[in-house]
């Protein structure tokens, strides 16, 4: 869990403004629970910790070359 949220505000005139919001411990806990609940719904019950570990392992694995 990161300590801050990166926020991009898209304005009606097409301009953007980047901001950062530092999370306190209570906000981190709420966000983590919300992310875990969403992850379980989207993955058929896999919790965020397991899903994150699998995704990170996939990204670190070397690409598989096609064979003929």
TIVO-2410 file (N, C-alpha, C; in nm, 3 decimals):
# residues 68
REC num residu      c1      c2      c3 atome chaine
REC   1      X   0.086  -0.117   0.000     N      A
REC   1      X   0.000   0.000   0.000    CA      A
REC   1      X   0.089   0.122   0.000     C      A
REC   2      X   0.064   0.211  -0.092     N      A
REC   2      X   0.140   0.336  -0.100    CA      A
REC   2      X   0.096   0.432   0.010     C      A
REC   3      X   0.182   0.527   0.039     N      A
REC   3      X   0.151   0.627   0.141    CA      A
REC   3      X   0.066   0.741   0.088     C      A
REC   4      X   0.058   0.753  -0.044     N      A
REC   4      X  -0.015   0.867  -0.103    CA      A
REC   4      X  -0.088   0.823  -0.229     C      A
REC   5      X  -0.194   0.894  -0.260     N      A
REC   5      X  -0.267   0.875  -0.385    CA      A
REC   5      X  -0.220   0.981  -0.483     C      A
REC   6      X  -0.197   0.941  -0.606     N      A
REC   6      X  -0.168   1.036  -0.713    CA      A
REC   6      X  -0.300   1.066  -0.783     C      A
REC   7      X  -0.331   1.192  -0.795     N      A
REC   7      X  -0.460   1.234  -0.849    CA      A
REC   7      X  -0.436   1.323  -0.971     C      A
REC   8      X  -0.509   1.297  -1.077     N      A
REC   8      X  -0.505   1.384  -1.195    CA      A
REC   8      X  -0.644   1.442  -1.213     C      A
REC   9      X  -0.653   1.571  -1.204     N      A
REC   9      X  -0.779   1.642  -1.221    CA      A
REC   9      X  -0.790   1.686  -1.366     C      A
REC  10      X  -0.891   1.635  -1.436     N      A
REC  10      X  -0.916   1.671  -1.576    CA      A
REC  10      X  -1.019   1.784  -1.576     C      A
REC  11      X  -0.979   1.898  -1.624     N      A
REC  11      X  -1.067   2.015  -1.625    CA      A
REC  11      X  -1.148   2.019  -1.754     C      A
REC  12      X  -1.259   2.090  -1.750     N      A
REC  12      X  -1.348   2.100  -1.865    CA      A
REC  12      X  -1.284   2.162  -1.988     C      A
REC  13      X  -1.181   2.242  -1.967     N      A
REC  13      X  -1.116   2.308  -2.080    CA      A
REC  13      X  -1.002   2.223  -2.138     C      A
REC  14      X  -0.988   2.097  -2.091     N      A
REC  14      X  -0.886   2.007  -2.144    CA      A
REC  14      X  -0.755   2.009  -2.067     C      A
REC  15      X  -0.739   2.102  -1.977     N      A
REC  15      X  -0.617   2.108  -1.897    CA      A
REC  15      X  -0.623   2.003  -1.785     C      A
REC  16      X  -0.506   1.963  -1.738     N      A
REC  16      X  -0.498   1.869  -1.627    CA      A
REC  16      X  -0.413   1.929  -1.516     C      A
REC  17      X  -0.440   1.883  -1.397     N      A
REC  17      X  -0.363   1.926  -1.281    CA      A
REC  17      X  -0.333   1.802  -1.197     C      A
REC  18      X  -0.205   1.777  -1.171     N      A
REC  18      X  -0.165   1.662  -1.092    CA      A
REC  18      X  -0.152   1.702  -0.946     C      A
REC  19      X  -0.202   1.614  -0.858     N      A
REC  19      X  -0.198   1.639  -0.715    CA      A
REC  19      X  -0.162   1.509  -0.645     C      A
REC  20      X  -0.127   1.521  -0.519     N      A
REC  20      X  -0.098   1.405  -0.436    CA      A
REC  20      X  -0.171   1.423  -0.303     C      A
REC  21      X  -0.224   1.312  -0.252     N      A
REC  21      X  -0.293   1.315  -0.123    CA      A
REC  21      X  -0.230   1.209  -0.035     C      A
REC  22      X  -0.175   1.249   0.078     N      A
REC  22      X  -0.113   1.155   0.171    CA      A
REC  22      X  -0.220   1.090   0.257     C      A
REC  23      X  -0.217   0.957   0.260     N      A
REC  23      X  -0.315   0.880   0.336    CA      A
REC  23      X  -0.267   0.860   0.480     C      A
REC  24      X  -0.360   0.869   0.575     N      A
REC  24      X  -0.325   0.834   0.712    CA      A
REC  24      X  -0.351   0.684   0.731     C      A
REC  25      X  -0.316   0.631   0.846     N      A
REC  25      X  -0.327   0.487   0.871    CA      A
REC  25      X  -0.470   0.436   0.857     C      A
REC  26      X  -0.567   0.511   0.907     N      A
REC  26      X  -0.708   0.469   0.897    CA      A
REC  26      X  -0.754   0.466   0.751     C      A
REC  27      X  -0.714   0.567   0.674     N      A
REC  27      X  -0.753   0.570   0.532    CA      A
REC  27      X  -0.689   0.455   0.455     C      A
REC  28      X  -0.565   0.422   0.487     N      A
REC  28      X  -0.498   0.309   0.422    CA      A
REC  28      X  -0.573   0.180   0.450     C      A
REC  29      X  -0.615   0.162   0.574     N      A
REC  29      X  -0.686   0.040   0.613    CA      A
REC  29      X  -0.819   0.028   0.538     C      A
REC  30      X  -0.893   0.136   0.531     N      A
REC  30      X  -1.021   0.136   0.459    CA      A
REC  30      X  -0.998   0.108   0.310     C      A
REC  31      X  -0.899   0.172   0.251     N      A
REC  31      X  -0.870   0.152   0.110    CA      A
REC  31      X  -0.827   0.008   0.083     C      A
REC  32      X  -0.743  -0.046   0.170     N      A
REC  32      X  -0.698  -0.184   0.153    CA      A
REC  32      X  -0.814  -0.283   0.162     C      A
REC  33      X  -0.904  -0.264   0.258     N      A
REC  33      X  -1.023  -0.352   0.270    CA      A
REC  33      X  -1.112  -0.340   0.146     C      A
REC  34      X  -1.130  -0.217   0.098     N      A
REC  34      X  -1.214  -0.195  -0.020    CA      A
REC  34      X  -1.151  -0.261  -0.144     C      A
REC  35      X  -1.021  -0.246  -0.159     N      A
REC  35      X  -0.951  -0.309  -0.272    CA      A
REC  35      X  -0.960  -0.461  -0.264     C      A
REC  36      X  -0.947  -0.517  -0.144     N      A
REC  36      X  -0.955  -0.662  -0.126    CA      A
REC  36      X  -1.094  -0.713  -0.162     C      A
REC  37      X  -1.197  -0.645  -0.116     N      A
REC  37      X  -1.336  -0.684  -0.148    CA      A
REC  37      X  -1.359  -0.680  -0.298     C      A
REC  38      X  -1.314  -0.574  -0.364     N      A
REC  38      X  -1.329  -0.562  -0.509    CA      A
REC  38      X  -1.254  -0.675  -0.580     C      A
REC  39      X  -1.132  -0.702  -0.537     N      A
REC  39      X  -1.052  -0.807  -0.598    CA      A
REC  39      X  -1.121  -0.942  -0.586     C      A
REC  40      X  -1.175  -0.972  -0.469     N      A
REC  40      X  -1.244  -1.100  -0.450    CA      A
REC  40      X  -1.366  -1.113  -0.542     C      A
REC  41      X  -1.438  -1.004  -0.561     N      A
REC  41      X  -1.555  -1.008  -0.651    CA      A
REC  41      X  -1.512  -1.029  -0.795     C      A
REC  42      X  -1.403  -0.965  -0.836     N      A
REC  42      X  -1.359  -0.971  -0.976    CA      A
REC  42      X  -1.287  -1.101  -1.010     C      A
REC  43      X  -1.229  -1.168  -0.911     N      A
REC  43      X  -1.150  -1.288  -0.938    CA      A
REC  43      X  -1.215  -1.416  -0.889     C      A
REC  44      X  -1.337  -1.410  -0.846     N      A
REC  44      X  -1.405  -1.530  -0.799    CA      A
REC  44      X  -1.358  -1.576  -0.662     C      A
REC  45      X  -1.313  -1.482  -0.579     N      A
REC  45      X  -1.278  -1.516  -0.442    CA      A
REC  45      X  -1.132  -1.505  -0.406     C      A
REC  46      X  -1.045  -1.472  -0.502     N      A
REC  46      X  -0.903  -1.460  -0.472    CA      A
REC  46      X  -0.878  -1.328  -0.398     C      A
REC  47      X  -0.810  -1.337  -0.283     N      A
REC  47      X  -0.787  -1.213  -0.209    CA      A
REC  47      X  -0.674  -1.132  -0.273     C      A
REC  48      X  -0.665  -1.008  -0.233     N      A
REC  48      X  -0.573  -0.913  -0.294    CA      A
REC  48      X  -0.427  -0.956  -0.279     C      A
REC  49      X  -0.391  -1.014  -0.165     N      A
REC  49      X  -0.254  -1.055  -0.143    CA      A
REC  49      X  -0.212  -1.164  -0.241     C      A
REC  50      X  -0.296  -1.264  -0.259     N      A
REC  50      X  -0.267  -1.374  -0.352    CA      A
REC  50      X  -0.265  -1.322  -0.496     C      A
REC  51      X  -0.364  -1.243  -0.531     N      A
REC  51      X  -0.372  -1.188  -0.667    CA      A
REC  51      X  -0.249  -1.104  -0.699     C      A
REC  52      X  -0.209  -1.018  -0.606     N      A
REC  52      X  -0.092  -0.933  -0.627    CA      A
REC  52      X   0.034  -1.016  -0.646     C      A
REC  53      X   0.051  -1.119  -0.564     N      A
REC  53      X   0.169  -1.204  -0.574    CA      A
REC  53      X   0.174  -1.274  -0.709     C      A
REC  54      X   0.060  -1.322  -0.756     N      A
REC  54      X   0.056  -1.388  -0.887    CA      A
REC  54      X   0.088  -1.292  -1.001     C      A
REC  55      X   0.031  -1.174  -0.996     N      A
REC  55      X   0.056  -1.075  -1.101    CA      A
REC  55      X   0.202  -1.033  -1.103     C      A
REC  56      X   0.260  -1.014  -0.986     N      A
REC  56      X   0.401  -0.975  -0.980    CA      A
REC  56      X   0.491  -1.086  -1.033     C      A
REC  57      X   0.457  -1.211  -1.004     N      A
REC  57      X   0.535  -1.325  -1.054    CA      A
REC  57      X   0.526  -1.333  -1.206     C      A
REC  58      X   0.407  -1.307  -1.261     N      A
REC  58      X   0.389  -1.308  -1.407    CA      A
REC  58      X   0.473  -1.199  -1.473     C      A
REC  59      X   0.479  -1.082  -1.411     N      A
REC  59      X   0.553  -0.970  -1.469    CA      A
REC  59      X   0.703  -0.993  -1.462     C      A
REC  60      X   0.750  -1.067  -1.362     N      A
REC  60      X   0.892  -1.091  -1.346    CA      A
REC  60      X   0.941  -1.210  -1.427     C      A
REC  61      X   0.849  -1.296  -1.469     N      A
REC  61      X   0.887  -1.414  -1.547    CA      A
REC  61      X   0.931  -1.372  -1.686     C      A
REC  62      X   1.034  -1.440  -1.740     N      A
REC  62      X   1.076  -1.405  -1.877    CA      A
REC  62      X   0.967  -1.441  -1.977     C      A
REC  63      X   0.954  -1.364  -2.085     N      A
REC  63      X   0.851  -1.394  -2.185    CA      A
REC  63      X   0.876  -1.532  -2.248     C      A
REC  64      X   0.768  -1.599  -2.278     N      A
REC  64      X   0.775  -1.730  -2.341    CA      A
REC  64      X   0.782  -1.711  -2.492     C      A
REC  65      X   0.887  -1.766  -2.551     N      A
REC  65      X   0.906  -1.757  -2.695    CA      A
REC  65      X   0.820  -1.862  -2.765     C      A
REC  66      X   0.757  -1.825  -2.877     N      A
REC  66      X   0.681  -1.926  -2.951    CA      A
REC  66      X   0.774  -2.034  -3.006     C      A
REC  67      X   0.725  -2.157  -3.007     N      A
REC  67      X   0.805  -2.268  -3.062    CA      A
REC  67      X   0.740  -2.321  -3.188     C      A
REC  68      X   0.823  -2.374  -3.273     N      A
REC  68      X   0.772  -2.431  -3.400    CA      A
REC  68      X   0.807  -2.574  -3.409     C      A
***
